[in-house]
Amino acid sequence: MESISVLFVDDEEGIRATFQRRFANKFNIFLAPDGLVAAHLLDSNDQVQIVVTDIRMPNVDGFELIRHARAKNPELGFIVVSGHGDYDDVVRAMRLGARNFFRKPYDFAELEHAIRTEAERYILLQEDRRKQLRERETDTYLVGVDNLTYLIPNDLELASTIAFRLVRVFESMGVCNEDTRQNTALGLMELIINAIEHGNLEMAGDTKIQLKSSSEADYLDEIARRKHALPFQDRVVKIVATVSDSKAVVRIEDEGPGFDVSRIPDPTDPANLFKPSGRGILLAQMFMDELRFSDGGNVVTAVKHKHPPGV
């Protein structure tokens, strides 16, 4: 991946200086003391891919910054930082288009991983936009899809490809629009990744955190090892989508042993927002209209309803 350009926005000079020192040799960094300066910078600079921003700031806060920036560049990745861990603030920011969140003081290794993940998503979203423009003409003739089915191996890269393809179908049917397509795709990505990673490959949340805290390479090596080892290697994920002009229903089934569904994080509990594990499910719960797990835990059904214009 080419150099990642990050805009860091915080009204505390010391925090900006710390970010600069920590990441100067890893990212191309821009700094802003508030949302107003950040908005002007984004208006005049198309290099920025990821914005890491505090929520509560003078002049223009993080909410207005996200709203302004995404109107100009919908693919721009936002990571929000909450100084007080306020649940309502984080949920509001996610609804506006932020895709990750941290509470101060945050772990710099986790923040770096989040920035790199968002940069990958930024590139995927831009590629998807180009594909969407090429496919839009033929998709106008689509009137419905019943049981569009994929059987995929345990390849994490397929999660984004299939999620974006499904959302392009949703958008053709009017279920998604410019405001909801990205979060819908990201919600589906998280569910497919979860089915591969935690379902078929049985990667426990604690194990994943431990490996990633060591290095990204250690985590990827363990994923690769499990893909070619018994009992994981022959397992597949089945994805079945039915799309009408009123809603999309996606059923995702893995072949793992399942899990206790009572352990799924409660998205209404503020404490769960800032836990290092379970974020994928929390994001999917925020981005989809309905999320239902089977009793055994290895089947999840995600529903996205068509919303009236402007809703």
PEVENVEN-V293289 format. One record per residue. D_LAST is the distance of its C-alpha to the last C-alpha in Angstrom with 1 decimal. Layout:
<<D_LAST> <D_LAST>>
//
This chain:
<<36.1> <36.7> <36.6> <33.3> <32.2> <30.6> <29.5> <30.3> <29.0> <30.7> <32.4> <35.4> <38.0> <39.8> <36.7> <36.1> <39.8> <39.7> <36.9> <38.9> <42.0> <40.5> <38.6> <40.6> <42.4> <39.4> <36.6> <36.3> <35.2> <33.7> <33.6> <31.7> <32.3> <28.8> <25.4> <26.8> <29.6> <27.5> <25.0> <28.1> <29.5> <26.5> <26.5> <30.1> <30.4> <28.9> <30.9> <28.7> <27.0> <26.2> <25.4> <26.7> <25.7> <26.3> <23.5> <25.5> <27.4> <28.8> <27.6> <24.3> <23.0> <21.5> <17.9> <18.3> <20.3> <17.8> <15.1> <18.0> <19.5> <16.7> <16.0> <19.6> <20.1> <17.2> <20.0> <21.4> <22.0> <21.5> <23.6> <23.2> <26.2> <26.2> <29.5> <29.1> <27.1> <24.4> <22.0> <19.1> <19.7> <19.6> <16.5> <14.6> <16.3> <15.5> <11.7> <12.3> <14.5> <17.8> <19.6> <22.6> <24.0> <27.4> <29.2> <32.2> <34.8> <33.6> <35.8> <36.3> <37.0> <33.6> <31.9> <33.8> <32.8> <29.1> <29.5> <31.3> <28.7> <25.9> <28.2> <28.6> <24.8> <24.6> <27.2> <25.7> <22.3> <24.3> <26.4> <23.5> <22.1> <25.6> <25.8> <22.5> <23.8> <27.0> <25.5> <22.8> <25.5> <26.7> <23.4> <22.5> <25.1> <23.6> <22.9> <22.7> <24.1> <26.0> <27.5> <27.3> <29.6> <30.7> <33.7> <33.8> <36.5> <36.1> <35.0> <32.3> <31.7> <30.6> <27.5> <25.7> <27.0> <25.8> <22.4> <21.6> <23.3> <21.2> <17.9> <19.2> <19.8> <16.3> <15.0> <17.7> <16.6> <13.0> <11.9> <11.0> <10.3> <11.7> <9.3> <9.8> <13.2> <15.4> <14.5> <14.6> <18.0> <19.2> <18.5> <20.5> <23.1> <23.7> <24.2> <26.6> <28.5> <28.8> <30.3> <32.8> <33.6> <33.7> <34.2> <36.6> <38.2> <38.3> <37.6> <37.3> <34.9> <37.9> <39.7> <36.9> <36.7> <40.4> <40.7> <37.9> <39.6> <42.7> <41.3> <38.7> <41.7> <42.9> <39.6> <39.5> <43.1> <42.5> <39.7> <42.1> <44.9> <43.0> <41.7> <45.4> <46.8> <47.3> <45.5> <42.4> <43.3> <42.8> <39.6> <36.5> <32.7> <31.5> <27.9> <26.8> <23.5> <22.5> <19.7> <18.7> <16.1> <14.2> <14.6> <16.8> <19.5> <21.7> <25.0> <26.9> <30.5> <33.1> <36.9> <37.5> <38.9> <35.5> <34.9> <34.5> <30.9> <31.5> <31.7> <28.1> <26.8> <24.8> <21.5> <21.6> <25.1> <25.0> <28.4> <27.0> <24.7> <27.8> <30.0> <31.1> <30.7> <27.9> <25.2> <24.3> <23.4> <21.5> <19.4> <18.8> <17.9> <15.2> <13.8> <14.1> <12.8> <16.4> <19.7> <23.0> <26.5> <29.7> <32.5> <34.4> <31.7> <32.1> <29.3> <25.6> <22.9> <19.3> <16.5> <13.2> <11.2> <9.5> <5.9> <5.6> <5.6> <3.8> <0.0>>
//
